[in-house]
Amino acid sequence: MAMDTLPHAAGIIGAVVPRIDGSLKTTGTARYAVDHNFPNLVHAVAVQANIGKGRIRSLDASAAEKMPGVVLVMHHGKIDNVYRFYPHESDGTISEARPPFSDDKVYYWGQFVAAVVAETLEQAKAAAASIKVEYEAETPDVKTDLSDFDGERPESWKRGDPDKALASAAITLDQTYVTPVETHNPMELHGTVAVWDGENYTLYECTQGVVNHRVVMSQVLGVPRENVRIISRFIGSGFGGKLFPWPQSSIAASAARTLNRPVKISVDRRMMFSNTGHRPHTQQRIRLGATQDGKLTAIRHDFFTQTSQLDDFVEHCGEQTPFLYSCPNLVVTTGMVRRNVGAPAPMRGPGAVPGLFALESAMNELAEKLKMDPVEFRLKNDAERDEGKNLPFSSRHLKECWTTGAEKIGWKNRTPEPGSMRRNGKFTGLGLGSASWSAARIPCTASVELCPNGRVCVRCATQDIGTGTYTIFAQVIHAATGVPLDRIDVFLGDSSLPEGPTSGGSMATSAVLPAATTATNSAVTRLLHIAASLPDSPFHGMKPENLAISNGRVMQKGDQQPKVVGVSMNSGRQLSANGIPFEEVLKMANLSGITATGKTAPSFEDPKAKQYSLHSYGCHFAEVEWEPEIARLRVSRVVSVFDCGRIINKGAGTNQMLGAVVMGLGMSLFEETVHDHRTGQPINNNFADYIVPTIADLPDLDITFLDYPDYIVNEYGARGIGEIGMAGVAPAITDAVYNATGVRVRELPVRIEDLLKSTIHEA
């Protein structure tokens, strides 16, 4: 879209707006973390353990230390300036609590046991390969069955007496659903470039939270926060795996201080499967009770979630369960099971995605037992208020999501009997899954500067993880000032800027909008007061409230549509007969600029917001095609409808949802990280064996946003969208699989072995 065809200021919020950083990425100008190079820079390569449990008996680095170019070898007993981070005693979060090389124990396969720093990457790799490590190995525990847990099972939610209600229910369902380990695989690998100047650290990171990263690293490195700067201006996606610091960051920073030289370290694709997080294995038992006419009377959601030996990570599978449906008796319990794997991490839609696979699959199965249509069953049990918190919803249009999606997919033509629908010689099936995600406003600070060169600068220490945050800031500035997007400079991804939010939980946009708006309005107000007070100003003596800024020009209200009289031969910009450019006001006032700061107050501190339950909603309808002669299953269509408040950038928002649905397709049919039970090694730790969807796998995708702004969340009515697009995809697909094949899949991903059990064959 050409700049002159962009929507005008009044209509830019909610429009399809090209990303202002798009040209930097397509031309290769955008610099990611490990693109940074400095004089005297050296390279670090980590050495991984090749056992899944045990201890290091001996480590011989003598050969490595003598190899050409090697300047440092680090291992247990030989690493400086790295301390433990205690997340419960601070305001930050780390991914792996154990500092690198802090003891001689091995807790998971691939754990870093040493690192080599050399003049070149090739020299570092060669030296790392020469290090000899002997272990006292034990058999690792990487079992996928989590039911051996015998510890406490805390109740995160409870109301009524679900066990009594289940015992007396007319119709019940009791099934277990399993999701496997899935591994984040963003295009950009994890990496760090660490620079030490004798007093301060500057770390170039691929992080989803520069502020959190600074908090953590200041404690890990034992220096004040003001001595740590984190820069992450462009990120090749993260999906949650880059939310919090991983060990390679500490290794690079420690080496930089030891050597007083810049150090670069990068995690390779194989390491991504053991050293930078994963969605943990879950095992969920769902018990539902209902009356004969289909009214829910009981929900019991008991789940186990895998974690590492040292990190207390819980995949909160039951977080959407208490409010999604109306039910008087409900309980959610958790069991955290330790295994010899690396630390898990949030992955797109943490908790909700695996949790809704279980809950929504159970709802589909119970609808079948009741001989009710799954859409009708959900409509009958829609919640009018959050029964978990006993609060009204700020905005909820889930019913419309169901009915709109059903109409678009042609649900009325669905027949419930497996194998009863055919098209072009193939069996077809339709399935449904609901989606939900929590909404909130989190703290944010942003500054806006009106510059003397006619540009506007906005600054915030949040980051753009590829979702369009740069552009959203620019949209807000343009909407308030009319300054064209190509004259707006957005500075993000630097912890030295005004403190901004982590890009996670689908909450960054709702946080930055109020802060950016407040800052812009404050700067404009100052500008208009100055314009009215200057003796040489054409607005001298006027009341500031009678002035406005439009198209970047100060003018009287009511005269805000510029009268174009020509084009400047110097700048190519349109010349207007009314008003004066804001930079002329600055020049008359002899000002170098006007800067203002805005803050976003978190919703948990807002008395009004605390009176409501804040969530986004949606649903997915999936269609599959089944060819039993060749055991070929294909997802042919997915129709997705979302109630996410107001969408700020319809183009970027649609792209996010399309990508999320594709990730849901991968979760349903392809993705599973498999650990060798003998060694604990992730054996499919590469893109040849870890299968993700390709273009050839993509179905027809249809994304619809319902336009119901939620002004309890913020003045724009915008809620987050990044996570919810993946929630509910898997149960929609597995339900469609059952409708086409007669096979109920309760353990993901759907395997060809599952489908071979189908009794539906070509007549």
Secondary structure, DSSP 8 states (H G I E B T S, - for coil): --GGGS--GGG-TTS----TTHHHHHTT-S--GGG---TT-EEEEEEE-SSSSEEEEEEE-HHHHHSTTEEEEEETTB--S-----GGGSS---S--S-TTSSSEE-STT-EEEEEEESSHHHHHHHHHH-EEEEEE------S--TT--S---EEEEES-HHHHHHH-SEEEEEEEEE--B----SS--EEEEEE-SS-EEEEE--S-HHHHHHHHHHHHTS-GGGEEEE-S--S--TTTTSS--HHHHHHHHHHHHHTS-EEEE--HHHHTTSS--B--EEEEEEEEE-TTS-EEEEEEEEEEEE-SS------TTSSHHHHB--SSEEEEEEEEE-SS------SSTTHHHHHHHHHHHHHHHHHHHT--HHHHHHHTB-SSBTTTTB-BSS--HHHHHHHHHHHHTGGG---STT--EETTEEEEEEEEEEEEE-----EEEEEEE-TTS-EEEE-B---SSSSHHHHHHHHHHHHH---GGGEEEE-SBTTSSB---S-TT-HHHHHHHHHHHHHHHHHHHHHHHHHH-TTSTTTTS-GGGEEEETTEEEETT--S--EEEE-TTT--EEESSSEEHHHHHHHTT-S-EEEEEEE--GGG-TTGGGSB-EEEEEEEEEEEEETTTTEEEEEEEEEEEE-B--S-HHHHHHHHHHHHHHHHHHHHT----B-TTT--BTT-STTTS----GGG--EEEEEE-----TTT-TT-B---TTTTTTTHHHHHHHHHHHHHS----BSS--HHHHTT------
